[in-house]
């Protein structure tokens, strides 16, 4: 009863015992992969080899090669109730035979091997590019990331084309016979294609890189800069999307076209110094010279304020509630600039309390008719 054929895989008849053998083989392979991976990591630790993220990925790849041996043993296990079927017959069995497109299990094995080799090449390119960049004194991890991403895309594209060549599939025939379908897909996925092209532009141009701190503005219908903006750090640039982290610690995934079409201020490029302003309102009739001196003292007391650049206090306006002043100082464009401005405001409040300078409340006059 347990040896009754349940279904066929190519020329092989599959019964219950075959399924049991397959389950046991791949279970043992999974356990063996973990053991090999642990032994490799233990060897690396005992020999005091510095393991980086790329090298760890390479170790995982080596340990996962156990599954190749498991596939071979799994095919041999089919001989349990298929005595006349050899491994060669299994590989040459064509499970797809449609006109000029023919595919057997050997082709599947070749495709798997090609992409397995492509993955090895990607890891080798990471190691090679990483070594090249780290030898330079002006090491730039963002540029290293760009070259690694481009190398990965090139390797996988050539792997796909190589697989088509091995299978004798003519891309020209496929493309010409499915023009209508491709046009429909193109219209439906035009936003996706835009994001993919924008991703390539971001990687090639290098205006925005991993680790950069950017301020992303929205745009109005008249193409004017919106008042709302997001300050974020770029974590990863992929083919279609980019991961950014906001000051609140939230990770956002945005389409690449937003970074190429909207107004972006890159804090990590250009001039390192930027002028910042803190607005302060004081009562009419206050001693402006004393207030000016205290505001400059509060700014100069902060370690992040550049002492080599002048700190200015301007009388911006005669407001409805008092004299509106602007404290202007220079500092590095920093992820924590809002915290620095807050610390300066705390110091201003302390000095105002010490010298009994009042910040006025809004005045409202109610007329009774």
C-alpha positions in Angstrom: 0.0 0.0 0.0 2.8 2.4 0.9 4.6 1.5 -2.3 1.6 2.6 -4.5 2.5 5.3 -7.0 1.0 8.6 -6.0 2.2 10.8 -8.9 5.1 11.2 -11.3 8.1 13.5 -11.4 9.5 13.2 -14.9 10.2 9.5 -15.5 10.1 8.7 -11.8 7.1 7.2 -10.0 6.7 8.7 -6.6 5.2 6.7 -3.7 4.9 7.4 0.0 8.3 6.0 0.8 9.9 8.4 -1.7 8.3 11.3 0.1 9.6 10.0 3.5 13.1 9.7 2.0 13.0 13.2 0.6 11.9 14.7 3.9 14.6 12.9 5.8 17.3 13.8 3.2 16.5 17.5 3.3 16.1 17.5 7.1 19.5 16.0 7.5 20.9 18.5 5.0 19.4 21.4 7.0 20.9 20.1 10.2 24.3 19.5 8.5 24.3 23.0 7.0 23.9 24.5 10.5 26.7 22.3 11.8 29.0 23.3 8.9 28.2 26.9 9.4 29.0 26.7 13.2 32.2 24.9 12.5 33.3 27.6 10.0 32.5 30.4 12.5 34.3 28.6 15.3 37.3 28.1 13.0 37.3 31.8 12.2 37.1 32.8 15.8 39.9 30.4 16.9 42.2 31.6 14.2 41.4 35.3 15.1 40.2 36.2 11.6 38.3 39.5 11.4 34.9 38.6 10.1 33.0 41.4 8.3 29.4 41.3 7.0 30.5 40.3 3.5 32.8 37.5 4.7 29.9 36.2 6.9 27.7 36.1 3.8 30.5 34.1 2.1 30.5 31.6 5.0 26.8 31.2 4.7 27.1 30.6 1.0 29.7 27.8 1.6 27.5 26.2 4.2 24.4 26.3 2.0 26.3 24.3 -0.7 25.3 21.2 1.4 21.9 21.4 -0.4 23.5 20.6 -3.7 24.7 17.3 -2.4 21.2 16.8 -0.9 19.6 17.3 -4.3 21.9 14.6 -5.8 21.1 12.1 -3.1 17.4 12.9 -3.3 17.4 12.0 -7.0 19.3 8.7 -6.3 16.6 7.9 -3.6 14.0 7.6 -6.4 15.6 4.3 -7.4 13.7 2.8 -4.5 10.8 2.0 -6.9 12.3 3.1 -10.2 15.0 0.4 -10.8 15.4 1.1 -14.5 15.7 4.9 -14.3 19.2 6.3 -14.0 20.3 9.8 -13.0 21.2 10.6 -16.6 17.7 9.7 -17.7 16.3 12.0 -15.1 18.4 14.9 -16.2 17.5 14.4 -19.9 13.8 14.1 -19.4 12.1 17.1 -21.1 9.2 18.3 -18.9 8.7 21.3 -21.2 8.5 20.7 -25.0 6.8 23.6 -26.7 8.0 24.4 -30.2 11.5 25.9 -30.0 11.4 26.1 -26.2 12.5 22.8 -24.6 13.6 22.3 -21.1 14.8 19.3 -19.1 16.0 18.8 -15.6 19.6 19.3 -16.7 18.7 22.8 -17.9 17.1 23.5 -14.5 20.3 22.3 -12.8 22.4 24.5 -15.1 20.2 27.5 -14.3 20.5 26.9 -10.6 24.3 26.5 -11.0 24.5 29.8 -12.9 22.7 31.8 -10.3 24.6 30.0 -7.5 27.8 31.0 -9.3 26.4 34.6 -9.8 25.9 34.8 -6.1 29.5 33.7 -5.5 30.6 36.4 -7.9 28.6 39.0 -6.1 30.2 38.1 -2.8 33.7 38.1 -4.4 33.0 41.5 -6.0 32.0 42.8 -2.5 35.3 41.6 -1.1 37.4 42.9 -4.0 35.7 46.4 -4.1 35.8 46.6 -0.3 39.6 45.9 -0.3 40.2 48.5 -3.1 38.3 51.2 -1.3 39.7 50.6 2.2 43.2 50.9 0.9 42.6 54.5 0.1 43.2 57.1 2.8 39.9 58.9 1.9 37.8 55.9 2.4 34.1 56.6 1.4 31.7 53.8 2.3 28.9 55.5 0.3 31.0 55.2 -2.9 31.8 51.6 -2.1 28.1 50.8 -1.7 27.4 52.4 -5.2 30.0 50.3 -6.9 28.8 47.1 -5.1 25.2 47.7 -6.2 26.2 48.3 -9.8 28.4 45.2 -9.9 25.5 43.1 -8.4 23.1 44.4 -11.1 25.5 43.7 -13.9 26.3 40.2 -12.7 22.6 39.2 -12.4 21.6 40.7 -15.7 24.4 38.8 -17.5 23.4 35.7 -15.6 19.9 36.0 -16.9 21.1 36.6 -20.5 23.5 33.6 -20.2 20.6 31.3 -19.1 18.6 32.4 -22.1 21.6 31.5 -24.3 22.0 28.1 -22.7 18.4 27.3 -23.2 18.5 28.4 -26.9 15.8 30.9 -26.3 15.8 33.7 -28.9 15.0 36.9 -27.1 14.2 38.7 -30.4 11.4 36.2 -31.1 10.0 36.5 -27.6 10.0 40.3 -27.7 8.5 40.7 -31.2 5.8 38.1 -30.5 4.7 39.8 -27.3 4.9 43.5 -28.3 1.2 44.1 -27.4 1.6 42.4 -24.0 4.8 44.4 -23.3 3.1 47.7 -24.2 0.2 46.9 -21.8 2.6 45.9 -19.1 4.7 49.0 -19.7 1.7 51.3 -19.4 0.6 49.5 -16.2 4.0 49.5 -14.6 5.3 52.9 -15.9 5.7 54.2 -12.4 7.7 51.2 -11.5 10.0 51.7 -14.5 10.4 55.4 -13.6 11.5 54.4 -10.0 13.9 51.8 -11.4 15.5 54.4 -13.8 15.6 56.9 -10.9 17.4 54.3 -8.8 20.1 53.8 -11.5 20.5 57.6 -11.8 20.9 57.9 -8.0 23.6 55.2 -7.9 25.5 56.5 -10.9 25.4 60.3 -10.2 26.3 59.9 -6.5 24.5 63.2 -5.5 22.7 61.2 -2.8 24.5 58.4 -1.0 24.0 56.0 1.8 24.7 57.8 5.1 23.8 61.3 3.8 21.5 63.5 5.8 18.9 65.1 3.6 16.0 67.4 3.9 13.2 66.4 1.6 10.7 69.1 0.6 7.3 68.5 -0.8 6.2 70.6 -3.9 3.0 72.5 -4.5 1.1 72.6 -7.8 3.1 75.7 -8.8 6.4 73.9 -8.2 7.1 76.0 -5.2 8.9 74.6 -2.1 6.4 73.4 0.5 6.8 74.5 4.1 6.7 70.8 5.3 10.0 68.9 5.1 11.4 65.6 6.3 14.9 65.5 7.7 16.2 61.9 7.3 19.3 59.8 6.9 19.6 57.5 3.8 20.0 53.9 4.9 19.8 52.0 1.6 19.3 52.7 -2.1 17.7 49.8 -4.0 16.6 49.5 -7.6 13.1 50.9 -7.1 12.9 52.3 -3.5 15.1 54.0 -0.9 15.0 53.4 2.8 15.4 56.5 5.0 15.4 57.0 8.8 13.7 60.0 10.3 14.8 61.8 13.5 12.0 60.0 15.3 13.7 56.7 14.4 11.0 55.6 11.9 12.2 53.9 8.8 10.4 55.0 5.7 10.5 53.4 2.2 10.0 56.0 -0.5 10.1 55.6 -4.3 13.3 56.7 -6.0 11.5 59.3 -8.2 10.7 61.3 -5.1 14.5 61.8 -4.6 15.1 62.8 -8.3 12.0 64.9 -8.9 11.4 66.8 -5.7 13.6 69.5 -4.1 16.3 67.8 -1.9 18.8 69.6 0.4 21.7 67.4 1.1 23.3 68.4 4.4 26.2 66.0 3.9 27.4 67.8 0.7 28.6 71.3 -0.1 29.4 73.6 2.7 29.7 72.0 6.2 28.6 75.3 7.9 25.0 76.6 7.8 23.5 79.7 9.3 20.7 79.1 11.8 18.2 81.4 13.4 16.4 81.5 16.8 13.5 83.9 17.1 12.9 85.7 20.4 10.3 88.3 21.4 10.8 90.8 24.3 8.7 93.5 25.8 8.6 97.0 24.3 10.9 99.3 26.3 13.4 96.6 27.2 17.1 97.3 27.2 17.9 96.1 23.7 21.7 96.3 24.2 21.6 94.2 27.3 19.3 91.6 25.5 21.6 91.6 22.5 24.6 90.9 24.8 22.8 88.0 26.6 21.7 86.4 23.3 25.2 86.4 22.0 26.5 85.0 25.3 23.9 82.2 25.2 25.0 81.3 21.6 28.7 81.5 22.3 28.4 79.3 25.3 27.3 76.3 23.2 30.2 74.1 22.0 28.6 73.5 18.5 28.4 77.1 17.6 31.3 78.2 15.4 33.3 80.9 17.3 35.2 81.8 14.1 32.0 83.1 12.5 30.1 86.2 13.9 27.0 85.7 16.0 24.5 88.4 15.1 21.3 89.7 16.8 18.9 91.5 14.5 15.7 93.5 15.3 13.4 91.8 12.8 10.2 93.6 13.5 8.1 95.7 15.8 5.5 93.0 16.5 2.0 93.1 18.0 3.2 91.7 21.3 6.8 93.1 21.5 10.1 93.5 19.8 10.9 90.5 17.6 14.6 89.7 17.6 16.6 87.1 15.6 19.6 85.4 17.0 21.8 84.3 14.0 24.7 81.9 14.4 26.7 79.4 12.3 27.0 75.7 13.0 27.6 72.4 11.3 24.6 70.9 9.5 23.9 68.1 12.0 21.4 65.4 12.6 21.0 66.9 16.1 20.7 70.6 15.2 17.2 70.9 16.7 18.7 69.6 20.0 21.5 72.2 19.8 18.9 75.0 19.2 16.8 73.8 22.1 19.9 73.9 24.4 20.6 77.5 23.3 16.9 78.4 24.1 17.3 76.9 27.5 20.3 79.1 28.1 18.5 82.1 26.9 15.6 81.4 29.2 18.0 81.0 32.2 19.8 84.3 31.4 16.4 86.1 30.9 15.2 84.9 34.3 18.5 85.9 35.9 18.4 89.5 34.5 14.6 89.7 34.9 13.8 90.1 31.2 10.3 89.1 30.3 9.1 87.4 27.2 5.6 88.9 26.6 2.4 87.0 26.3 0.0 87.7 23.4 -2.2 90.7 24.2 -5.9 90.6 23.3 -8.3 93.6 23.7 -12.0 92.9 24.1 -14.3 95.8 23.4 -17.8 95.6 24.8 -20.5 97.3 22.6 
